[in-house]
Amino acid sequence: MTSRSGWMIYGAYGYSGALVAEEAVRRGHRPLLAGRSPEKLAPIASRLGLEAVTLDLSDAPAMKRALERVSLVFHAAGPFIDTSDAMIRACLEAGTSYLDITGEVPVFHNTFTYDAAAKKKRIVLMSGVGFDVVPTDCMARYLSEKLPGAVDLEIAIAGLGTPSAGTAKSMFDGMLAGGQARRGGELVSFPTGRDVRRVRFADRERSTMAIPWGDLETAYRTTGIPNITTYMAFPKKLTSAAHNTWRLQEALAPVTRALLGAAPVKRAIVRMLETKIAGPDAKAREKGGSQVWAKVTDASGRSVEAWLETVDGYSFTALAGVRSVEKVFAHGPAGALTPARAFGADFALEIEGTRRYDALPPVA
Ligand SMILES: NC(=O)c1ccc[n+]([C@@H]2O[C@H](COP(=O)([O-])OP(=O)(O)OC[C@H]3O[C@@H](n4cnc5c(N)ncnc54)[C@H](OP(=O)(O)O)[C@@H]3O)[C@@H](O)[C@H]2O)c1
């Protein structure tokens, strides 16, 4: 039996993996860095003075051996639709806990299917320990505890700024899937642009459009609320254009999906995103910030809302990611859990720069 110590960051040289590794070192951790490319791993391992191991997700025996060295893997290599299931299976084989930073609805769903297996192994599987979904999951739990029996949950997010290449790739996959919401406990699909609304965030009002956000899976598990809609703020011109053309988009959707989803076209788009998008630099992250609004409503029409402000989404992801690792080590939860189910509604408030409001703050 191998003796275990510490944790591993897989995908450690990606944009977000590197931010998590830097935050881990800042908080005194010495995670094992991992990824599939030795050339890309070496510079970050040497810069942070950490040990590194090259690992290919498709090499199950090597994955098991490496995962048996640690108690937990922080999986940062996305799009997770391509990587998460292999890592979860390897973690179950090795008896190693699993955290990831996905925002992809089908990935959350898949993680929850391993709940019983994770409990049996006494490990935790937790998807979404980044900006998607810690702030919104905590808001969902906070409001559902204020209004027990709520049947509707609406969540809106603003201020994500420039995406990283990995986020852009995951968003591209999501865009092909179209709009989604949860109705009567079931996921339903609809054309992007059909559902638009104005939302008053803590700082100002913005135009938003319903898009699939991780809470369609996680908030459902955290709160049991059967009807959930998640919105994202976009420039008004974009939401109006999408709304004015949603019927046309719906008619063209099969063609669009066939064209953009075709393997050679998708490969070319992915390559273009990888070469053109660098992600926000430190200055942009420092200047950035995100807003969340959420509201629950019960069958009698009573409603409660709240607002949250956070630092930039990528900084939040690194901060919340490392805090999640620390909490798993401190409390040892087991099963497939959401962040707010495992750590409570106030977890988001532990992240530097996060503020929650029960009423709109006075305009500065
Ligand atoms: N939850 C959140 O709020 C949040 C925040 C930030 C990012 N994310 C998500 O995290 C993911 C990564 O984002 P990023 O910004 O770090 O992107 P990135 O800079 O493109 O990094 C992606 C990393 O994943 C690795 N990777 C991809 N496919 C792999 C595979 N099949 N096997 C092994 N490694 C693989 C890449 O390695 P190679 O270079 O070798 O391909 C790279 O290290 C995205 O899905 C993004 O949406 C979520």
The ligand as a Gaussian input file, in Angstrom:
#p B3LYP/6-31G(d) Opt

LIG

0 1
 N      -15.471000      27.134000     -12.726000
 C      -14.944000      28.268000     -13.149000
 O      -15.350000      29.337000     -12.760000
 C      -13.791000      28.220000     -14.088000
 C      -12.799000      29.189000     -14.029000
 C      -11.720000      29.081000     -14.892000
 C      -11.667000      28.039000     -15.817000
 N      -12.675000      27.132000     -15.848000
 C      -12.646000      26.004000     -16.781000
 O      -11.419000      25.329000     -16.605000
 C      -11.015000      24.758000     -17.843000
 C       -9.571000      25.151000     -18.099000
 O       -9.505000      26.532000     -18.291000
 P       -8.139000      27.261000     -18.503000
 O       -8.454000      28.679000     -18.451000
 O       -7.118000      26.787000     -17.552000
 O       -7.778000      26.746000     -19.972000
 P       -6.383000      26.464000     -20.657000
 O       -5.416000      27.537000     -20.364000
 O       -6.717000      26.145000     -22.076000
 O       -5.836000      25.139000     -19.936000
 C       -6.428000      23.902000     -20.136000
 C       -5.520000      22.817000     -19.601000
 O       -6.155000      21.565000     -19.787000
 C       -5.244000      20.647000     -20.376000
 N       -6.000000      19.660000     -21.144000
 C       -7.014000      19.856000     -22.002000
 N       -7.434000      18.676000     -22.497000
 C       -6.671000      17.728000     -21.919000
 C       -6.630000      16.311000     -22.015000
 N       -7.458000      15.636000     -22.816000
 N       -5.719000      15.638000     -21.277000
 C       -4.873000      16.305000     -20.470000
 N       -4.856000      17.637000     -20.335000
 C       -5.752000      18.341000     -21.055000
 C       -4.352000      21.508000     -21.233000
 O       -3.166000      20.839000     -21.521000
 P       -2.445000      20.953000     -22.974000
 O       -1.876000      22.343000     -23.064000
 O       -1.414000      19.902000     -22.915000
 O       -3.507000      20.734000     -24.011000
 C       -4.174000      22.702000     -20.290000
 O       -3.229000      22.427000     -19.309000
 C      -12.017000      25.241000     -18.882000
 O      -12.967000      24.212000     -19.103000
 C      -12.682000      26.426000     -18.234000
 O      -13.999000      26.640000     -18.670000
 C      -13.723000      27.204000     -15.010000

